[in-house]
Amino acid sequence: MRTIEKKPVPFIAPERQSAIANEPKVTGLLHKISEEYYYWEKVKHQALPENVTAQEIWALTKQSRKFTANTIRFGQHKFHWNINNRLQEYLHLLDMNIGGTLEASSSVSKEDKQRYLTSSVMEEAIASSQIEGAATTRKIAKEMLRKNEKPKNRSEQMIFNNYATIQKILELKKEPLTRQRLLDVHKLISRNTFSNAAEEGAFRNDEDGINIVDNATGRVIFTPPAEAEIEGMLKDLFAFFNNDNDKPFIHPLIKASIIHFMVGYIHPFTDGNGRTARALYYWYLLKREYWLTEYLSISRLILKTKAQYARAYQYTEIDDNDLTYFILFNLKTSVLAYDELRVYIQRKQAEKLKLAEFAGIDGINYNQALVLDWFDKEPALLLTIKEAQIRLAVSNEHARKNLLDLNEKGYLDMVHVNKKKMAFKKGRGGNAN
């Protein structure tokens, strides 16, 4: 994590401001800085009008932002944010797309939606844990979840916990956030991953000495609020989360981003704050009926841009608690996650058309065609009924009947894993795709 340069004190003499503020080159540069929402580090590297300094441009930028800022308090800490054209574009795109596109599409069946949901929840659980250091591959993690296997190490336990937490939030999505529910979410997300089990579902204290540290240098880059402030700040956060009638109005996507940031800022737990913050981001959007959020894997995109994620936090913290940096990053990530989902659905729909050509031959139904396609792609696959149930998003009995039917037709061979458990492998007599 690289060191963020400290911003200069924004000052410009009134007579100097009058002399340059309305110059076309200055106003053009200020507009660019506003739209891109640059921090000082980028402002100072812009091509400057003649005889104008970067410090003067920064002072004018800060004045403009202060004039248009929305403000909010959590405990004794004051925060603010601005709404520029880029932010409005993200809000419009998400409003238009994560509320109804998939639901309204007649080409996406109920069964397909459930499969997409299962896949996205797995992806989110894996990526959110990997952001926090879970050291396992996506393939191994997904196999563990599909087979419903017991985690073998701390990394797998983190992913298993995250998966269970997201499923729990899907149940809680209409419920208010309370102190106990927050503790319950943290306990579920951190179960069996701490050296001290007493820290699971419990707020930190000052003796824990929690700081955000640059792993490369060991330098402390952020010290969260003191233990005495945690309860009060969380009380304000719960009220913010539960109130859907803010006056003045705050857009739900902006609120969700602020909630995400504030859990990380308050840092109420010794560990697991990032996973908890992203879980509450999902919870709030689902509560506000952005239902397509269920199918998005925000953390997959964050994992690819971890440095930008960290800088969005840092810029906010060191630039007078300006939340705009974090809100812009969070919403951009959500837009990209939606784009990934759209491409994924298009690919799956194309695959479905291909499989439909095979379905119907020899009495093969669509789900069975899917199973045979898995074996075609993974010839060494050993498939249990439970894994088929999870991957197909059907009942255990439905999965069993489909596999046994494929076994009878010779497409799959049955093998006994142990006395109680059986599985299926690619058959010698069938033509698995």
Buried (B, 14 or more C-beta within 10 A) or exposed (E): BEEBEEBBEBEBEEEBBEBBBEBEEBBEBBEEBBEBBBBBBEBBEBEBBEEBBBBBBBBBBBBBBEEEBBEBEBBEBEBBBBBBEBBEBBBEBBBEBBBEBBEEEEEBEEBBBEBBBBBBBBBBBBBBBBBBEBEBEBEEBBEBBBBEBEBEEBBBBBBBBBBBBBEBBBEBBEEEBEEEBBBBBBBBBBBEBBEEEEBBBBBBEEEBEBEBEBEEEEEEBBEBBEBEBBEBBBEBBBEBBEEEEEEEEBBBBBBBBBBBBBBBBBBBBBBBBBBBBBBBBBBBBBBBEBBBBBBBBBBBBBBEBEEEBBBBBBBBBBBBBBBBBBBBBBBBBBBBBBEBBEEBBEEBEEEBEEBEEBBEEEEBEBBBBBBBBBBBEEEEBEBBBBBBBBBBBBEEEBBBBBBBBBBEBBBBBBEEEEEEEBBBBBBEEBEBB
